[in-house]
Amino acid sequence: MTELSKIRNFSIVAHIDHGKSTLADRLIQMTGTVAERDMQEQLLDSMDIERERGITIKANTVRIEYPAQDGQTYVLNLIDTPGHVDFGYEVSRSMRAVEGSLLVVDASQGVEAQTLANVYQAIEADHEIVPVLNKVDLPAAEPDRVREQIEDVIGIEAHDAVEISAKTGLGIPDVLEAIVQRLPAPKGDRDAPLKAMLVDSYYDAYLGVVVIIRVIDGVIRKGDRIRMMRTGGTYGIDRLGVFKPAMQNIAELGPGEIGFLTASIKQVRDTRVGDTITHEKKQCATPLPGFKPAQPVVFCGLFPVDSSEFEDLRTAIEKLALNDASFSYEMETSAALGFGFRCGFLGLLHLEVIRDRIEREYDIELITTAPSVVYHIYTRDGAMSELHNPADMPDPATIDHIEEPRIKATILVPDEYLGDVLKLCQDRRGIQLDLTYAGSRAMAVYDLPLNEVVFDFYDRLKSVTKGYASFDYQLEGYRQDTLVKMQVLVNDEPVDALSMMVHRDRAETRGRAMCEKLKELIPRHMFKIPIQAAIGGRVIARETLSAMRKDVTAKCYGGDATRKRKLLDKQKAGKKKMRQFGKVEIPQQAFISALKMDE
Ligand SMILES: Nc1nc2c(ncn2[C@@H]2O[C@H](COP(=O)(O)OP(=O)(O)OP(=O)(O)O)[C@@H](O)[C@H]2O)c(=O)[nH]1
């Protein structure tokens, strides 16, 4: 067990690509935590998908032993936090598990929106913050300007920011000294009942669920019986250890220490980030504050393109859910798409990651229906229910009012693109909360409906600002608005998978765009097909797909049998990718394209 005064726990706060992983790797390498030959690029981002997409999804930790200039050896525990807005709650928990942060800012780029969001979490967790200016090797680096910017925009002292190049290794010893000298040692009581925070967990094929913990008070030992205070589960500890970054067993962990345990826990779902771990017998008096069960905010249907792969999809989803407590699912049937699952995600990135993994790791092609947020439906009898799927909307006559989730979005953008950004936010029913300038950049804070953001807001923002804007958001709560369910009818039959919730004022535009798109996507039939968008019983947009004049084979007059054959075969192959809907066949592609509607 390590003495409290010799421990420093910290996280690294940075915007994507500012060099968090490179710096972490350097710290590990420079302290000899791993032998040079074992050094693999970006040790902390362990999953392939993370590496490919260049994002950090799950929190991870490493214990570094550092002989400091004062002659003492310190234990430095780094907790790597997820870098994306979707994982905000997990970031906030990891932050509570450490006492300080390195704020890494790319000296050639400056402060970005995500830097702000994460640094505010660190400030909220009472962290001591050491600013680190990275990439000073780049000719475009302007450390002095960025130092000023940190002081102006974030409002923390930055004159003693450490200048480094994580790439060349310049300044890394200064970072290590700053961690020891400027970050506080943890506090804790060795003799108090055990109180540890569940920081993160993951599934390991050999060990089962591995739980990452931070001990606050007391001592945890191998063989102890523990209780998770929020979920109520009790377990016997099989294995206790630390990450260096490879797993190393250890007999006990005391106050201030960070490590892992395994305890024959079957699924990640049984471990909730933010839960308090104590001894089964001698329990601590109160659990840690701020615990929040994971709450999916974006829902969509996932259906196999090939309906015979439904069981494979079920297996894939069950396996992924075992390892991800924030991903929820239930079976869903759609008249148009057959059997599938309604799934809940923390945000769009989370959705994309899961979808990618199903397609790649399980080789199942998927159809994704329109992502939808969760609405609160208040019926006339005063009851409130959550609506996860527009298809389940109750009879409008019974509804008193509907509330939708709103977010607070922070956008940082160079001045020249500000006009376009403001227009985009306005178009998405945004309410401006704040607009400030820092140097040549503006920071706009908007209250926006989550529904208007989940579709393609981020893509639009990137395209109107040529990629220069950065964006971050957090959920703010629910507000009433005039929301309606828009249905799509093809040949007078409603197609549920295309239903969506829209604001009343925008329904016509959306409806028209949807009908036009479907007219292009649905092939002609032998009869005329009306395509309509409707609210309740009222049609708000309509297109008509005219009938095919003749049999396609008619033009192959008479004799040429092979040609006729070929044409029929081609038609048949095309049909496989269609879904029969009433008398109409709708191609799979239509579901995807019609939902990815640009305005
Ligand atoms: N020139 C230069 N490039 C650097 C430096 N540090 C990191 N980079 C490069 O910047 C890019 C992003 O670095 P990462 O360490 O992956 O950034 P990150 O913040 O961990 O990014 P995420 O994992 O996506 O959050 C990589 O191509 C690095 O090689 C530096 O000091 N100088």
The ligand as an SDF file (V2000), in Angstrom:
LIG
                    3D

 32 34  0  0  0  0  0  0  0  0999 V2000
    3.7510   17.8390  -34.3300 N   0  0  0  0  0  0  0  0  0  0  0  0
    3.2250   17.2670  -33.2550 C   0  0  0  0  0  0  0  0  0  0  0  0
    2.2330   16.3820  -33.3990 N   0  0  0  0  0  0  0  0  0  0  0  0
    1.7210   15.8220  -32.2920 C   0  0  0  0  0  0  0  0  0  0  0  0
    2.1870   16.1190  -31.0000 C   0  0  0  0  0  0  0  0  0  0  0  0
    1.4680   15.4030  -30.1110 N   0  0  0  0  0  0  0  0  0  0  0  0
    0.5690   14.6860  -30.8170 C   0  0  0  0  0  0  0  0  0  0  0  0
    0.7120   14.9320  -32.1400 N   0  0  0  0  0  0  0  0  0  0  0  0
   -0.0540   14.3590  -33.2330 C   0  0  0  0  0  0  0  0  0  0  0  0
   -1.4090   14.8280  -33.1490 O   0  0  0  0  0  0  0  0  0  0  0  0
   -2.3350   13.7990  -33.5060 C   0  0  0  0  0  0  0  0  0  0  0  0
   -3.3330   13.5540  -32.4040 C   0  0  0  0  0  0  0  0  0  0  0  0
   -2.6850   13.0540  -31.2690 O   0  0  0  0  0  0  0  0  0  0  0  0
   -3.3950   12.0650  -30.2490 P   0  0  0  0  0  0  0  0  0  0  0  0
   -2.4530   11.8400  -29.1370 O   0  0  0  0  0  0  0  0  0  0  0  0
   -3.9570   10.9010  -30.9340 O   0  0  0  0  0  0  0  0  0  0  0  0
   -4.5810   13.0070  -29.7990 O   0  0  0  0  0  0  0  0  0  0  0  0
   -5.7040   12.7320  -28.7430 P   0  0  0  0  0  0  0  0  0  0  0  0
   -5.9820   14.0330  -28.1010 O   0  0  0  0  0  0  0  0  0  0  0  0
   -5.3750   11.5710  -27.8980 O   0  0  0  0  0  0  0  0  0  0  0  0
   -6.8850   12.3770  -29.6670 O   0  0  0  0  0  0  0  0  0  0  0  0
   -8.1270   11.4730  -29.3060 P   0  0  0  0  0  0  0  0  0  0  0  0
   -7.5940   10.1290  -28.8640 O   0  0  0  0  0  0  0  0  0  0  0  0
   -8.7900   11.4140  -30.6370 O   0  0  0  0  0  0  0  0  0  0  0  0
   -8.8740   12.2060  -28.2560 O   0  0  0  0  0  0  0  0  0  0  0  0
   -1.4870   12.5770  -33.8320 C   0  0  0  0  0  0  0  0  0  0  0  0
   -1.3220   12.5230  -35.2210 O   0  0  0  0  0  0  0  0  0  0  0  0
   -0.1710   12.8620  -33.1250 C   0  0  0  0  0  0  0  0  0  0  0  0
    0.9190   12.2390  -33.7680 O   0  0  0  0  0  0  0  0  0  0  0  0
    3.2710   17.0580  -30.8920 C   0  0  0  0  0  0  0  0  0  0  0  0
    3.7680   17.3910  -29.8280 O   0  0  0  0  0  0  0  0  0  0  0  0
    3.7410   17.5830  -32.0540 N   0  0  0  0  0  0  0  0  0  0  0  0
  1  2  1  0
  2  3  2  0
  2 32  1  0
  3  4  1  0
  4  5  2  0
  4  8  1  0
  5  6  1  0
  5 30  1  0
  6  7  2  0
  7  8  1  0
  8  9  1  0
  9 10  1  0
  9 28  1  0
 10 11  1  0
 11 12  1  0
 11 26  1  0
 12 13  1  0
 13 14  1  0
 14 15  2  0
 14 16  1  0
 14 17  1  0
 17 18  1  0
 18 19  2  0
 18 20  1  0
 18 21  1  0
 21 22  1  0
 22 23  2  0
 22 24  1  0
 22 25  1  0
 26 27  1  0
 26 28  1  0
 28 29  1  0
 30 31  2  0
 30 32  1  0
M  END
$$$$
